[in-house]
C-alpha cells in the first residue's frame, strides 16, 4: 500500500455519477492490407493473455490505516476480460455510430473496486477500419502520460507484429516513486519550504490582472450556458486539421501553435454562442493545463499546472482575437516564470479548487465561474504508429466536463495532424457537432487575417 500524491488524490475527491473523473482517447486504425475478418478477434485474445503491468494493477483505497487519505494497493487478481472488451458497431458502421457508442462509454463510471481503467476494441467501422476506445482515471495518470503510454505500446514499423497493449508488463514506462506513510513528515516540511514566498507572487498576479486584461484571474469569467450543472450523459465530437495550417498562421502572427489553437476555439465558441443568442459581453476565460514534467517526473501520474487565458470572445476580428489570446498566454507564463514545481502546483490547485467546491457545495449555481471551460493541447508522436501492422490514423483525446464547466476541448498532435476531441454534457451543450464547423470557419478567418 502506498499513499497517492496530493496531485493524484485531487482527482478522486470530486468524482460523482454526474462527474466521472477519467480521461480517455478514441483511436482509429486502418486494417493492414490482406487482414482477415479475425484480425481484431486475435488482437483481443492476445490482449487478455498478457502479464499486467504494475501501474494497471493499482486500485484506489482508503481506510483508518491511511488516516483517511487516498492510497494505492495492488490487485493481485486483475480480471482482464472485465477491463478489456470486444465490441461491434451497428450497421452501417459510420463514424456517427462510433461516436454515439463512445459517448455512452465515456459517460459511465469506472469501478472503484477494481483497477481504474478500461479498453474497448471496436470492429465494424466503415472504410476497412477499427477503433480502440480507452479510459483511465485521472488519478492514475494525466493526458500527457496516457499519450506517452500509447506511443510506447505501438511501433513505428508497419511490418512489426509483436506489439503489446498499454497494460502489458513489457511496455517500458518509468514510474515515479510513490510516498509511503513514513514520508509524510518530510513531504510536509518540503511543502512548507517550497511554498514560502509564494504570497507576494500571488499578490502581484492579482494586481497585474486588475490593471490589465492580459492576465486572467479566477472568478473573472462571465456566466454562460456552459457554466451549469451537468448530468452523467456525454456527447462527443471529433475532427482533425493539418498542423501545417495552424503553424503557418502562428509563424505569420509570431504566435505559438497553442496560441492559434486557442484562437480557433475562441472564434468557434463566439459563433456557437451567437447562434444560440447566448454570447456574453465579457470574454470567456479558458483554463489551459501546462505540463510540469521534468526528468524526475518523467513517468506516469500527474505533473500538470494551469494558466487562465482570456479568449477574447468579445472581439469580432480574428486577428485581434489572436493578439488578445497570445498576450494573455504570455502574461500567464510570465506569472509562473521562476517558480518551482511545488509553487506552480500550489497556484494551479488554487485555480482548480472550484472543481472540488462546485462538486461539494454547488457554488457554481450562485457565483461566477472561475473559468468557462478547459482547453488542453497534448503533444503526441510526430511519426506514424502501427499496431501489428494496422496504421493509427486518428488519435482523439477525450477529457472531463465538470459541474459548472459543461464543455471540454482537448487537442492531440499526431503524425502531422491536430486531432480535436470535444466532450460535452449531453443535456447542457446543445448541437455540439456545430462546433466542428465553427472551428474550420475560425481557422479560415485566422488565415485570412494574417495573409
C-alpha positions in Angstrom: 0.0 0.0 0.0 1.3 3.5 -0.9 -0.3 6.9 -0.5 -1.5 8.8 -3.5 0.3 12.1 -4.2 -1.8 15.2 -3.5 -2.0 15.9 -7.2 -3.4 12.4 -7.9 -5.8 12.4 -4.9 -7.3 15.7 -6.0 -9.0 13.8 -8.9 -10.6 11.3 -6.6 -12.4 13.7 -4.4 -14.9 15.4 -6.8 -16.0 12.3 -8.6 -19.7 11.5 -8.8 -22.2 9.8 -11.1 -22.6 13.2 -12.9 -18.9 13.9 -13.0 -16.7 10.9 -13.8 -13.1 11.8 -13.4 -11.5 9.7 -16.1 -9.6 10.8 -19.3 -9.8 8.7 -22.5 -9.0 8.5 -26.1 -10.5 7.3 -29.3 -8.0 5.8 -31.7 -8.8 4.9 -35.3 -6.8 2.2 -37.1 -6.6 1.2 -40.8 -6.6 -2.6 -41.1 -3.4 -4.0 -42.7 -3.7 -5.0 -46.3 -4.9 -8.5 -46.6 -6.1 -8.7 -42.9 -8.7 -11.3 -42.4 -12.0 -11.0 -40.5 -10.4 -12.4 -37.4 -7.8 -9.7 -37.1 -9.5 -7.9 -34.2 -10.6 -11.1 -32.5 -7.0 -12.3 -32.5 -5.9 -8.9 -31.1 -8.5 -9.1 -28.4 -7.4 -12.7 -27.5 -3.8 -11.7 -27.2 -4.7 -8.6 -25.2 -6.3 -10.6 -22.4 -3.4 -13.1 -22.2 -0.7 -10.7 -21.1 1.0 -10.2 -17.8 -0.4 -6.9 -16.3 1.9 -4.0 -15.7 2.1 -2.8 -12.0 0.5 0.5 -13.0 -2.6 -1.3 -14.2 -2.9 -3.3 -11.1 -3.3 -0.3 -8.8 -6.6 0.0 -7.0 -7.8 3.1 -5.1 -8.2 2.6 -1.4 -8.6 4.5 1.8 -9.2 3.5 5.4 -8.3 4.4 9.0 -4.9 2.9 8.3 -4.2 5.7 5.8 -5.7 8.3 8.1 -8.5 8.9 5.6 -6.0 9.6 2.8 -6.4 8.0 -0.6 -3.8 5.3 -1.3 -3.0 2.7 -3.9 -2.8 -1.0 -3.4 -2.2 -3.8 -5.9 -5.0 -6.0 -7.2 -3.5 -9.5 -7.3 -6.3 -10.9 -9.5 -6.9 -8.5 -12.3 -9.8 -9.7 -14.5 -8.6 -8.6 -17.9 -11.9 -9.8 -19.5 -13.6 -7.1 -17.4 -11.2 -4.4 -18.3 -10.8 -5.2 -22.0 -14.0 -5.5 -24.1 -14.6 -6.5 -27.7 -17.5 -4.7 -29.3 -19.0 -4.2 -32.8 -20.8 -1.2 -34.3 -24.3 -1.5 -35.6 -24.6 -1.2 -39.4 -23.7 0.9 -41.4 -20.7 1.4 -39.1 -20.3 5.1 -39.7 -18.2 7.5 -37.6 -21.6 8.7 -36.3 -22.3 5.3 -34.8 -18.8 5.1 -33.4 -19.2 8.5 -31.7 -22.6 7.5 -30.3 -21.0 4.4 -28.7 -18.0 6.2 -27.4 -20.3 8.9 -25.9 -22.1 6.2 -23.9 -18.8 4.5 -22.8 -17.3 7.8 -21.8 -20.2 8.7 -19.5 -20.0 5.6 -17.3 -18.1 5.4 -14.1 -15.1 3.2 -13.6 -15.5 0.5 -10.9 -13.5 1.7 -7.8 -13.3 -1.9 -6.5 -11.1 -2.7 -9.5 -8.0 -1.0 -11.1 -9.3 2.2 -12.7 -9.1 1.6 -16.4 -11.0 0.1 -19.4 -10.3 -0.5 -23.1 -12.8 -1.4 -25.8 -11.7 -2.9 -29.2 -14.5 -1.9 -31.7 -14.9 -3.5 -35.1 -17.4 -2.9 -37.9 -16.2 0.7 -38.8 -16.6 1.6 -42.4 -13.6 2.1 -44.6 -11.8 -1.2 -43.5 -11.1 0.3 -40.1 -11.5 -0.5 -36.4 -11.3 1.7 -33.3 -9.9 1.5 -29.8 -11.6 3.5 -27.0 -9.7 3.5 -23.7 -10.2 5.4 -20.4 -8.2 5.7 -17.3 -8.9 7.6 -14.1 -7.2 10.9 -13.9 -5.8 9.9 -10.5 -3.9 7.2 -12.3 -2.3 9.4 -15.0 -2.8 12.7 -16.8 -3.3 13.2 -20.6 0.5 13.5 -21.3 1.2 10.2 -19.5 -1.7 8.4 -21.3 -0.5 9.7 -24.7 3.1 8.6 -24.0 1.9 5.2 -22.8 0.0 4.7 -26.1 3.1 5.7 -28.1 5.3 3.3 -26.2 2.9 0.4 -26.9 2.8 1.0 -30.6 5.5 0.6 -33.3 6.9 2.9 -36.0 7.5 -0.2 -38.1 4.4 -1.3 -40.2 5.9 -4.8 -40.6 6.2 -5.3 -36.8 3.8 -7.9 -35.4 5.0 -8.1 -31.9 3.1 -5.2 -30.5 1.8 -5.0 -26.9 -1.2 -3.4 -25.4 -0.5 -0.5 -23.0 -1.4 -2.6 -19.9 1.2 -5.2 -20.8 4.1 -5.6 -18.4 6.6 -5.3 -21.2 5.8 -1.7 -22.0 8.8 0.2 -20.7 7.1 3.1 -19.0 9.1 4.5 -16.0 7.1 5.1 -12.8 7.9 7.9 -10.3 8.4 6.9 -6.6 5.1 6.8 -4.6 5.3 8.1 -1.0 4.5 5.9 2.0 3.2 6.8 5.4 6.7 7.3 6.8 7.3 10.0 4.2 4.5 12.3 5.4 6.7 14.5 7.8 9.4 15.0 5.2 6.8 15.9 2.5 5.0 18.3 4.8 8.3 20.1 5.6 9.2 20.3 1.9 5.8 21.7 1.1 6.2 24.5 3.6 9.6 25.3 2.3 8.7 25.2 -1.4 5.6 27.4 -1.0 7.4 30.0 1.1 7.4 33.4 -0.6 4.5 32.4 -2.8 2.1 35.0 -1.3 3.9 38.1 -2.8 3.9 36.5 -6.2 0.1 35.8 -5.9 -0.5 39.4 -4.8 1.5 40.6 -7.9 -0.5 38.3 -10.2 -3.8 39.7 -8.8 -2.5 43.3 -9.1 -1.4 42.8 -12.7 -4.8 41.1 -13.6 -6.7 44.1 -12.2 -4.6 46.6 -14.1 -4.7 44.8 -17.5 -6.9 42.4 -19.4 -4.0 40.2 -20.4 -3.7 38.4 -17.0 -6.8 36.4 -16.4 -7.8 35.7 -12.8 -10.2 33.2 -11.2 -13.8 34.5 -10.8 -13.4 36.9 -13.8 -15.3 34.6 -16.2 -18.8 35.6 -17.2 -21.7 33.2 -16.6 -22.7 31.3 -19.8 -24.8 28.4 -20.9 -21.7 26.3 -20.5 -21.5 27.0 -16.7 -24.3 25.0 -15.4 -25.0 21.7 -13.6 -24.3 18.7 -15.7 -25.6 15.2 -16.0 -23.6 12.0 -16.4 -24.5 11.6 -20.0 -21.9 12.7 -22.6 -21.8 13.7 -26.3 -18.5 13.6 -28.2 -17.4 15.3 -31.4 -14.1 14.8 -33.1 -12.2 16.2 -36.1 -8.6 16.7 -37.4 -6.7 19.6 -39.0 -3.3 19.7 -40.6 -0.7 21.1 -38.3 0.8 22.9 -41.3 -2.2 25.2 -41.5 -2.0 26.1 -37.8 1.8 26.5 -37.9 1.5 28.8 -40.9 -0.9 31.2 -39.0 1.4 31.2 -36.0 4.5 31.9 -38.0 2.9 35.0 -39.6 1.5 36.2 -36.3 4.5 35.4 -34.2 2.3 33.1 -32.1 2.7 29.5 -30.9 0.7 26.6 -32.3 -1.1 26.5 -28.9 -2.0 30.2 -29.3 -3.5 29.5 -32.7 -5.4 26.5 -31.3 -6.9 28.7 -28.5 -7.8 31.4 -31.1 -9.5 28.7 -33.2 -11.5 27.6 -30.2 -12.3 31.3 -29.3 -13.7 32.0 -32.7 -15.7 28.8 -32.8 -17.2 29.4 -29.3 -18.0 33.0 -30.3 -20.0 31.8 -33.3 -21.6 28.9 -31.5 -22.8 31.1 -28.6 -24.0 33.8 -31.1 -26.1 31.2 -32.9 -27.8 30.3 -29.6 -28.2 34.1 -28.7 -26.0 33.4 -25.6 -22.7 35.2 -26.2 -21.8 37.2 -23.1 -20.4 40.8 -23.3 -17.3 39.9 -21.4 -14.7 37.4 -22.9 -14.7 33.8 -22.0 -11.9 32.5 -19.8 -10.3 29.1 -20.5 -8.3 27.1 -18.1 -5.2 25.8 -20.0 -3.2 22.9 -18.5 0.6 23.2 -18.9 2.9 20.2 -18.4 5.3 20.4 -15.4 7.1 17.2 -16.5 10.8 17.0 -15.7 13.3 14.2 -15.7 12.3 13.4 -12.1 8.6 13.2 -13.1 9.0 11.6 -16.5 6.9 8.6 -15.5 3.1 8.3 -15.1 0.9 10.0 -12.6 0.0 13.7 -12.7 2.5 16.6 -13.3 0.4 19.5 -14.6 -0.1 23.1 -13.9 -2.7 25.6 -15.1 -2.9 29.0 -16.8 -6.1 31.1 -17.2 -6.4 32.5 -20.7 -8.6 35.4 -21.9 -10.1 34.0 -25.1 -11.2 37.4 -26.4 -14.6 36.2 -27.5 -15.9 39.8 -27.2 -13.6 40.7 -30.2 -15.1 40.3 -33.6 -11.9 40.5 -35.7 -10.0 37.1 -35.8 -6.6 38.8 -35.9 -7.3 41.0 -32.9 -8.7 38.0 -31.1 -5.4 36.1 -31.7 -3.4 39.0 -30.3 -5.6 39.0 -27.2 -5.1 35.3 -26.7 -1.3 35.5 -27.3 -1.0 38.4 -24.8 -3.0 36.5 -22.2 -0.9 33.4 -22.5 2.4 35.3 -22.4 1.2 37.0 -19.2 0.2 33.7 -17.7 3.5 32.1 -18.4 5.4 35.2 -17.1 3.5 34.9 -13.8 4.8 31.3 -13.4 8.3 32.0 -14.5 10.9 31.4 -11.8 8.6 29.3 -9.6 9.5 25.7 -8.7 7.1 22.9 -9.5 5.6 22.8 -6.0 4.9 26.5 -6.2 3.3 26.2 -9.6 1.3 23.2 -8.3 0.0 25.3 -5.4 -1.2 28.1 -7.7 -2.7 25.6 -10.0 -4.5 23.9 -7.2 -6.0 27.2 -6.2 -7.2 27.8 -9.7 -8.7 24.3 -9.9 -10.2 24.4 -6.4 -13.6 25.5 -7.7 -13.9 22.0 -9.3 -14.0 20.5 -5.8 -16.1 23.3 -4.3 -18.7 23.0 -7.1 -19.0 19.3 -6.5 -19.3 19.5 -2.7 -21.2 22.8 -2.3 -22.7 23.6 -5.7 -21.2 27.1 -5.7 -21.4 27.4 -9.5 -25.2 27.9 -9.0 -24.7 31.1 -7.1 -21.3 32.5 -8.1 -19.4 33.5 -11.2 -17.4 30.6 -12.7 -13.7 30.5 -12.0 -13.3 29.8 -15.7 -15.7 28.9 -18.5 -14.1 25.7 -19.9 -10.9 23.7 -20.2 -8.9 23.7 -23.4 -5.9 21.4 -23.4 -3.2 20.7 -26.0 -1.3 17.4 -25.6 1.8 16.7 -27.7 1.9 13.4 -29.4 4.1 11.4 -31.8 5.4 13.0 -35.0 5.9 9.6 -36.5 3.2 7.2 -37.9 2.4 4.5 -35.4 1.2 0.9 -36.0 -0.5 -1.9 -34.0 0.6 -5.2 -35.5 0.6 -3.6 -39.0 -2.6 -1.6 -38.5 -1.9 2.1 -39.1 -3.1 4.5 -36.4 -4.9 7.2 -38.5 -6.7 9.2 -35.8 -6.0 9.8 -32.1 -8.7 11.9 -30.4 -8.2 12.8 -26.7 -11.4 12.8 -24.6 -11.3 14.5 -21.2 -13.6 15.7 -18.4 -16.5 18.1 -18.3 -17.3 19.1 -14.7 -20.1 20.6 -12.7 -20.1 24.3 -13.7 -18.0 23.7 -16.9 -20.1 21.5 -19.2 -17.6 21.5 -22.2 -14.1 20.3 -22.5 -11.9 20.7 -25.6 -8.7 18.6 -25.8 -6.3 18.5 -28.7 -3.6 15.9 -29.5 -0.9 16.3 -32.1 0.0 13.2 -34.1 1.6 12.5 -37.5 1.2 16.0 -38.9 -2.4 16.4 -37.7 -4.1 18.1 -34.8 -6.9 15.9 -33.5 -9.6 17.7 -31.6 -11.8 15.8 -29.1 -14.8 17.7 -27.8 -16.7 16.3 -24.8 -19.9 18.0 -23.5 -22.7 17.2 -21.2 -25.4 15.8 -23.5 -28.2 18.0 -21.9 -26.3 21.2 -21.3 -24.4 21.6 -24.5 -26.8 21.6 -27.5 -25.7 20.7 -31.0 -22.1 20.0 -30.0 -21.3 19.0 -33.6 -21.8 22.5 -34.8 -18.6 23.5 -33.0 -16.6 21.4 -35.5 -17.8 23.5 -38.4 -17.2 26.7 -36.5 -13.6 25.6 -35.8 -12.9 25.3 -39.5 -14.6 28.7 -40.1 -12.5 30.2 -37.3 -9.2 28.8 -38.8 -10.2 30.2 -42.2 -10.8 33.6 -40.6 -7.3 33.5 -38.9 -5.7 32.5 -42.2 -7.3 35.5 -44.0 -6.4 37.8 -41.1 -2.7 37.1 -41.3 -2.4 36.8 -45.1 
